[in-house]
Amino acid sequence: MHRELARHKGVTLQLLWFEYREAHPDGYQYSRFCDRYREWRGRLDVVLRQAYRARRRSWTLIEDLDRPALKPLPADRYEYAEWRKARVNIDYHIQVDGHFYSVPHALARREVEVRLGTTTVEIFHGHRRVAAHIRGRRKGGYTTDPGHMPAAHRAHLEWTPSRLVRWARKTGPRTADFARTLLETRPHPEQGYRSCLGLMRLARAYPAERMEAACRRALDIGAHSYNSGMAQAFEEQLAMPDIGELAFDDRLSLLLEREKTEREQRRYLRLKGLAKLHLDATIEDLNFKANRGLDRSLILRLASGQWIKDGQTVLVTGATGSGKSYLAFALGHQACRNGISTRYFRVSRLLDALALARADGSYPKFVQRLAKTWLLVLDDWGLASLSGQGRHDLLEVLDDRYARRGTILASQLPVEDHRSTRTTSLGIGGRLGPEQPDGFTRNGWTTSSE
């Protein structure tokens, strides 16, 4: 409304009020309408508004004066970066966002400046760049330049792996074994110095017999890390006001159980991601009460995973919508929870992947990876029409697994139709018909979902 009054001289408040009342019959009367407008106009800031139209002379000035003075844009695009300070540990690494980067070993215990870019990490000391690395995104990972390492892999003249082990041996043999394991499980022994220093701090706080018990239990469960789950649980214990009432053994048991649980969870998530199981199904969610023909005792035996280590095959049959794929996914998830490597394919997608691998030259490696996978889940078995090369590739995959690795076949075909179907579709009736097709049913388990 204010712009209409400013643009057009013939427009008045009364004309605008008429339009307003047509749109809002129950709106303000004319006097109130004018008062509200004047109140709003009084709150406007006083500014200078002047319309400016570009003229030809202005463009002439830009071309004649400004353009010759312009400089070319930088060759490299601007990269946002942050500056931080860090102190070099005795393992000549600094920690930035949970990742460790190496610097020349002579700078151990020195303070350095870090330029953290999008893709690179630059480290400066005394206004001079001393190291540059590709930025690492993995928490707890190490990026080490071999040129930063001293001769004989020594962090410096004072600290060496042998000295750390000798110190740990003063506490006891289990503590020495644990310190040696911390050093040997890293890509470079120096990367275990930080964990050994944490072990030294614990030794100053607790008696030798308790340190020995802790290291013994840590070695038994494979907890070769001073941080991760144990460190988080320890920080949580420190925040508990009544934690001092628990005995040392009880606190240690809680820490180790937390570490074990964290490791099992990380392993499960890693195996689940590699398995490509896109349906979240669990054995616990199976409905055994419905009339679906599921044998509870058989499913629970399959959930143990022993049949996978024995190289047996599970054939799940049922009509469309009966839940056969859900059962196959549930067994696959259970295998991941048991720490067993798993991979899921629909048969048609597997044939496409095999054809693509044959085309780009990665076929031997792809088949080898499938052969090493402990459990292979094949869905929609017996539905895809196979070419001559497809029959050969699928036969090679199954032959590598027979009596060596576990396989789950989910199919709509009844059990009695699988011998003739495999013999016809795979073209193996003459050579392997008497033993291979029967072997998949004899050397395995069958279940149907109705």
VONU-798078 format. One record per residue (C-alpha): residue in one letter; y, z, x. Coordinates in Angstrom, 2 decimals. Layout:
! VONU-798078
- type_y_z_x
- a_Y_Z_X
...
END
This chain:
! VONU-798078
- type_y_z_x
- m_0.00_0.00_0.00
- h_2.41_0.84_2.82
- r_1.67_-2.48_4.52
- e_2.24_-4.37_1.25
- l_5.69_-2.79_0.86
- a_6.60_-3.68_4.47
- r_5.36_-7.28_4.33
- h_6.72_-8.44_0.97
- k_10.28_-7.73_-0.14
- g_9.51_-8.34_-3.83
- v_6.79_-5.70_-3.95
- t_7.94_-2.37_-5.37
- l_6.27_0.96_-6.02
- q_6.34_0.26_-9.72
- l_4.34_-2.97_-9.31
- l_1.84_-1.20_-7.11
- w_1.60_1.62_-9.68
- f_0.77_-0.92_-12.43
- e_-2.11_-2.25_-10.30
- y_-3.21_1.30_-9.58
- r_-3.33_2.26_-13.27
- e_-5.35_-0.86_-14.11
- a_-7.96_0.19_-11.58
- h_-7.71_3.91_-12.41
- p_-6.65_4.45_-16.07
- d_-6.88_8.24_-15.71
- g_-4.91_8.30_-12.45
- y_-1.45_9.66_-11.54
- q_1.64_9.05_-13.62
- y_4.40_6.99_-12.03
- s_6.54_9.91_-10.79
- r_3.55_11.72_-9.30
- f_2.35_8.48_-7.74
- c_5.74_8.02_-5.99
- d_5.80_11.65_-4.81
- r_2.34_11.39_-3.24
- y_3.30_8.20_-1.41
- r_6.51_9.73_-0.02
- e_4.59_12.83_1.15
- w_2.11_10.64_2.99
- r_4.87_8.51_4.55
- g_6.61_11.62_5.81
- r_3.58_12.57_7.87
- l_3.56_9.26_9.80
- d_4.44_9.36_13.52
- v_7.64_7.75_14.55
- v_6.62_4.80_16.70
- l_8.20_1.59_17.78
- r_6.31_-1.36_16.30
- q_7.43_-4.78_17.36
- a_5.54_-8.00_16.83
- y_5.32_-10.13_19.94
- r_4.46_-13.77_19.97
- a_3.28_-15.36_23.17
- r_5.50_-18.15_24.38
- r_4.79_-21.08_26.64
- r_7.00_-19.66_29.38
- s_4.82_-16.52_29.54
- w_1.69_-18.58_30.20
- t_3.60_-20.52_32.86
- l_4.46_-17.24_34.64
- i_0.80_-16.16_34.54
- e_-0.38_-19.44_36.04
- d_2.36_-19.56_38.69
- l_2.64_-15.90_39.72
- d_-0.39_-13.88_38.60
- r_-3.32_-16.27_39.11
- p_-2.64_-16.96_42.84
- a_-2.59_-13.20_43.46
- l_-5.91_-12.55_41.73
- k_-8.87_-11.62_43.90
- p_-12.47_-12.65_43.21
- l_-14.80_-10.18_41.50
- p_-17.14_-8.17_43.78
- a_-20.40_-9.89_44.66
- d_-22.41_-6.86_43.48
- r_-22.11_-5.31_40.04
- y_-20.71_-1.81_39.76
- e_-23.41_0.85_39.86
- y_-22.88_4.29_38.41
- a_-23.84_7.04_40.86
- e_-23.73_10.82_41.08
- w_-23.07_12.90_44.19
- r_-25.04_16.07_44.80
- k_-25.77_18.48_47.60
- a_-29.26_19.48_48.75
- r_-30.84_21.46_51.55
- v_-33.63_19.94_53.64
- n_-36.85_21.95_53.59
- i_-39.05_22.49_56.65
- d_-41.19_19.58_55.48
- y_-38.05_17.39_56.01
- h_-37.88_16.52_52.30
- i_-35.19_17.22_49.74
- q_-35.74_17.66_46.01
- v_-33.68_15.57_43.59
- d_-34.50_15.59_39.86
- g_-38.01_16.87_40.56
- h_-38.83_14.12_43.12
- f_-39.02_14.64_46.88
- y_-37.40_12.30_49.43
- s_-37.78_12.39_53.20
- v_-34.96_12.58_55.76
- p_-35.14_12.54_59.58
- h_-37.06_15.64_60.65
- a_-34.21_16.77_62.92
- l_-32.21_17.66_59.79
- a_-34.65_20.34_58.63
- r_-32.81_23.31_57.06
- r_-29.53_21.33_57.08
- e_-27.37_20.65_54.03
- v_-26.96_17.00_53.10
- e_-25.12_15.00_50.46
- v_-27.07_12.79_48.06
- r_-25.76_9.69_46.29
- l_-28.02_9.29_43.27
- g_-27.78_5.76_41.91
- t_-29.62_3.97_39.15
- t_-32.24_2.43_41.44
- t_-31.59_3.95_44.87
- v_-31.12_7.34_46.51
- e_-28.90_7.53_49.61
- i_-28.70_10.64_51.77
- f_-25.68_11.41_54.00
- h_-25.07_13.97_56.72
- g_-21.74_14.27_58.48
- h_-20.35_11.29_56.53
- r_-23.14_9.10_57.91
- r_-26.04_7.69_55.91
- v_-29.29_9.00_57.35
- a_-31.81_7.82_54.73
- a_-32.14_5.49_51.75
- h_-35.03_5.30_49.27
- i_-35.95_3.57_46.05
- r_-35.41_6.15_43.32
- g_-38.65_7.76_42.22
- r_-39.17_8.73_38.58
- r_-42.40_10.72_38.86
- k_-41.90_14.47_38.72
- g_-43.47_16.17_41.72
- g_-43.95_12.86_43.55
- y_-43.09_12.16_47.19
- t_-41.26_9.25_48.77
- t_-41.77_9.46_52.53
- d_-40.50_7.13_55.23
- p_-42.95_7.21_58.17
- g_-39.98_6.78_60.51
- h_-38.71_10.21_59.49
- m_-41.90_11.92_60.63
- p_-42.02_13.53_64.08
- a_-44.77_12.85_66.59
- a_-48.22_14.17_65.69
- h_-46.97_14.81_62.12
- r_-45.11_17.98_63.10
- a_-42.30_19.13_60.88
- h_-40.73_20.83_63.91
- l_-41.84_22.81_66.93
- e_-42.14_26.09_65.05
- w_-44.13_25.19_61.91
- t_-47.42_23.29_62.11
- p_-50.42_23.00_59.76
- s_-52.59_24.89_62.23
- r_-50.15_27.78_62.37
- l_-50.02_28.02_58.57
- v_-53.82_28.14_58.41
- r_-53.94_30.77_61.19
- w_-51.48_32.89_59.26
- a_-53.51_32.56_56.07
- r_-56.67_33.57_57.96
- k_-55.05_36.95_58.68
- t_-55.15_37.64_54.94
- g_-58.73_36.43_54.52
- p_-61.05_33.40_54.67
- r_-60.42_32.39_51.04
- t_-56.67_32.40_51.59
- a_-57.17_30.23_54.68
- d_-59.35_27.80_52.70
- f_-56.73_27.61_49.97
- a_-53.91_26.95_52.46
- r_-56.01_24.26_54.16
- t_-56.68_22.66_50.77
- l_-52.96_22.64_49.99
- l_-52.34_20.71_53.21
- e_-55.27_18.32_52.92
- t_-54.71_17.28_49.30
- r_-51.22_15.86_50.08
- p_-50.67_12.34_51.45
- h_-49.13_14.02_54.50
- p_-49.88_17.63_55.55
- e_-46.16_18.40_55.80
- q_-45.81_17.93_52.07
- g_-47.95_21.05_51.56
- y_-45.59_23.26_53.59
- r_-43.55_24.13_50.52
- s_-46.62_25.40_48.66
- c_-47.79_27.36_51.72
- l_-44.42_29.09_51.91
- g_-44.86_30.14_48.28
- l_-48.27_31.50_49.20
- m_-46.66_33.52_51.99
- r_-44.21_35.07_49.55
- l_-47.09_36.18_47.33
- a_-48.90_37.69_50.32
- r_-45.90_39.89_51.04
- a_-45.92_41.19_47.47
- y_-49.66_41.83_46.88
- p_-52.52_43.38_48.87
- a_-54.94_41.20_50.84
- e_-57.91_41.83_48.55
- r_-55.96_40.61_45.54
- m_-54.80_37.52_47.41
- e_-58.40_36.80_48.33
- a_-59.49_37.14_44.70
- a_-56.68_34.88_43.53
- c_-57.43_32.17_46.10
- r_-61.15_32.34_45.33
- r_-60.57_31.74_41.63
- a_-58.00_29.02_42.32
- l_-60.50_27.15_44.50
- d_-63.22_27.54_41.88
- i_-61.16_25.85_39.14
- g_-59.52_23.31_41.46
- a_-55.96_24.63_41.01
- h_-54.55_23.24_44.25
- s_-50.90_23.54_43.31
- y_-48.49_26.42_43.57
- n_-46.18_25.14_40.83
- s_-46.99_23.30_37.56
- g_-48.74_25.44_34.94
- m_-49.14_28.56_37.07
- a_-45.47_28.62_38.04
- q_-44.33_28.21_34.44
- a_-46.66_30.97_33.28
- f_-45.44_33.22_36.11
- e_-41.80_32.70_35.11
- e_-42.73_33.53_31.51
- q_-44.45_36.72_32.65
- l_-41.36_37.81_34.57
- a_-39.33_37.50_31.37
- m_-41.68_39.87_29.47
- p_-40.37_43.46_29.51
- d_-43.81_45.10_29.27
- i_-45.67_42.79_31.69
- g_-45.86_45.60_34.24
- e_-48.39_47.39_32.05
- l_-50.99_44.66_32.73
- a_-53.21_44.97_35.78
- f_-52.97_42.40_38.55
- d_-56.37_40.92_37.68
- d_-55.32_40.45_34.06
- r_-52.08_38.75_35.05
- l_-53.90_36.53_37.52
- s_-56.47_35.60_34.89
- l_-53.69_34.52_32.53
- l_-52.06_32.41_35.24
- l_-55.29_30.65_36.15
- e_-56.21_30.02_32.54
- r_-52.77_28.50_31.98
- e_-53.20_26.26_35.02
- k_-56.64_25.17_33.86
- t_-55.36_24.39_30.37
- e_-52.39_22.44_31.74
- r_-54.64_20.35_33.97
- e_-57.09_19.60_31.16
- q_-54.23_18.59_28.87
- r_-52.68_16.28_31.48
- r_-56.05_14.71_32.16
- y_-56.66_14.18_28.44
- l_-53.27_12.54_27.92
- r_-53.84_10.26_30.91
- l_-57.31_9.21_29.72
- k_-56.04_8.76_26.16
- g_-53.28_6.45_27.34
- l_-55.71_4.34_29.37
- a_-58.18_4.19_26.48
- k_-55.71_2.39_24.15
- l_-57.03_4.31_21.14
- h_-54.27_3.52_18.66
- l_-55.77_5.62_15.84
- d_-55.59_9.42_16.16
- a_-59.02_10.48_14.95
- t_-60.94_13.64_15.80
- i_-64.44_14.91_15.18
- e_-62.96_17.96_13.46
- d_-61.33_15.76_10.80
- l_-64.55_14.04_9.76
- n_-65.55_14.75_6.17
- f_-69.27_15.55_6.07
- k_-69.18_16.75_2.47
- a_-68.53_13.32_0.99
- n_-71.54_11.13_0.25
- r_-71.06_8.84_3.25
- g_-74.40_9.13_4.99
- l_-73.06_11.02_8.01
- d_-75.51_13.30_9.81
- r_-73.57_16.38_10.98
- s_-76.14_17.36_13.60
- l_-76.20_13.83_15.04
- i_-72.39_13.61_15.23
- l_-72.18_16.98_16.98
- r_-74.81_15.88_19.50
- l_-72.81_12.73_20.15
- a_-69.64_14.80_20.58
- s_-71.15_16.49_23.64
- g_-70.96_13.18_25.54
- q_-74.30_13.53_27.29
- w_-75.44_10.20_25.84
- i_-72.58_8.49_27.71
- k_-73.77_9.84_31.05
- d_-77.29_8.73_30.14
- g_-76.07_5.16_29.60
- q_-76.95_5.00_25.90
- t_-75.38_3.02_23.06
- v_-74.09_4.14_19.66
- l_-74.15_1.58_16.84
- v_-71.86_2.46_13.91
- t_-72.33_0.28_10.85
- g_-70.71_0.20_7.43
- a_-68.77_-1.92_4.99
- t_-65.04_-2.56_5.25
- g_-63.09_0.63_4.52
- s_-66.07_2.93_4.95
- g_-64.60_4.63_8.04
- k_-66.78_3.18_10.79
- s_-63.77_2.46_13.01
- y_-62.46_5.98_12.40
- l_-65.78_7.42_13.55
- a_-65.72_5.19_16.66
- f_-62.16_6.34_17.45
- a_-63.13_9.98_16.92
- l_-65.99_9.67_19.42
- g_-63.64_7.91_21.85
- h_-61.04_10.70_21.60
- q_-63.77_13.29_22.06
- a_-64.88_11.51_25.24
- c_-61.31_11.69_26.58
- r_-61.23_15.42_25.79
- n_-64.45_15.77_27.77
- g_-62.80_14.08_30.77
- i_-64.68_10.77_30.36
- s_-62.87_7.48_31.01
- t_-62.74_5.36_27.84
- r_-61.50_1.89_26.84
- y_-61.19_0.40_23.35
- f_-61.32_-3.31_22.46
- r_-61.75_-5.39_19.39
- v_-64.35_-7.97_20.34
- s_-61.96_-10.87_19.71
- r_-59.29_-9.25_21.95
- l_-61.87_-8.58_24.65
- l_-62.90_-12.24_24.63
- d_-59.24_-13.26_24.94
- a_-58.73_-10.83_27.83
- l_-61.83_-12.16_29.60
- a_-60.66_-15.77_29.17
- l_-57.18_-14.90_30.47
- a_-58.65_-13.04_33.45
- r_-60.83_-16.04_34.25
- a_-57.77_-18.30_34.10
- d_-55.54_-16.23_36.43
- g_-58.32_-15.36_38.90
- s_-58.59_-11.64_38.05
- y_-61.93_-11.97_36.25
- p_-64.09_-10.20_38.91
- k_-61.74_-7.20_39.07
- f_-61.45_-7.00_35.28
- v_-65.21_-7.05_34.78
- q_-65.62_-4.47_37.54
- r_-63.13_-2.14_35.85
- l_-65.04_-2.45_32.58
- a_-68.30_-1.70_34.37
- k_-66.81_1.46_35.92
- t_-65.43_2.73_32.60
- w_-67.82_5.36_31.30
- l_-67.33_4.57_27.61
- l_-66.52_1.15_26.14
- v_-65.70_1.02_22.40
- l_-66.12_-2.43_20.83
- d_-64.87_-2.82_17.27
- d_-65.67_-5.64_14.80
- w_-68.93_-6.41_16.59
- g_-70.75_-9.48_15.29
- l_-67.77_-10.97_13.40
- a_-66.22_-13.20_16.05
- s_-67.56_-16.71_16.59
- l_-68.44_-17.08_20.26
- s_-68.00_-20.11_22.46
- g_-70.42_-20.89_25.24
- q_-68.20_-19.23_27.86
- g_-67.50_-16.30_25.53
- r_-71.22_-15.64_25.06
- h_-71.71_-15.65_28.83
- d_-68.76_-13.28_29.46
- l_-69.77_-10.82_26.75
- l_-73.37_-10.82_27.94
- e_-72.22_-10.08_31.48
- v_-70.12_-7.12_30.30
- l_-72.97_-5.63_28.27
- d_-75.58_-6.29_30.95
- d_-73.48_-4.35_33.49
- r_-73.42_-1.37_31.15
- y_-77.01_-1.33_29.92
- a_-78.63_2.03_30.80
- r_-75.69_2.79_33.13
- r_-72.66_3.50_30.93
- g_-72.10_4.42_27.30
- t_-71.08_1.87_24.67
- i_-70.00_2.17_21.02
- l_-70.45_-0.86_18.76
- a_-68.71_-0.73_15.35
- s_-69.90_-3.46_12.98
- q_-70.11_-4.40_9.33
- l_-73.63_-5.77_9.82
- p_-76.60_-3.55_8.90
- v_-78.84_-2.26_11.66
- e_-81.75_-4.56_10.75
- d_-79.50_-7.64_11.15
- h_-78.37_-6.85_14.69
- r_-81.41_-8.20_16.53
- s_-81.16_-11.68_15.02
- t_-77.36_-11.66_15.16
- r_-77.20_-10.80_18.84
- t_-79.99_-13.23_19.66
- t_-78.22_-16.07_17.87
- s_-74.58_-15.35_18.74
- l_-75.15_-14.42_22.36
- g_-77.75_-17.10_22.96
- i_-80.11_-14.73_24.76
- g_-83.22_-15.07_22.63
- g_-85.18_-16.98_25.27
- r_-84.45_-14.83_28.33
- l_-83.47_-11.35_27.25
- g_-84.39_-11.39_23.57
- p_-87.53_-9.22_23.79
- e_-85.87_-6.39_25.66
- q_-82.07_-6.51_25.60
- p_-81.35_-6.61_21.85
- d_-84.07_-4.09_21.07
- g_-82.89_-2.06_24.02
- f_-79.48_-1.51_22.46
- t_-81.12_0.12_19.46
- r_-83.97_1.84_21.30
- n_-81.80_3.13_24.16
- g_-79.19_4.64_21.89
- w_-78.22_5.98_18.51
- t_-77.48_4.40_15.15
- t_-75.38_5.80_12.32
- s_-74.02_4.25_9.16
- s_-70.93_5.08_7.12
- e_-71.15_4.33_3.42
END
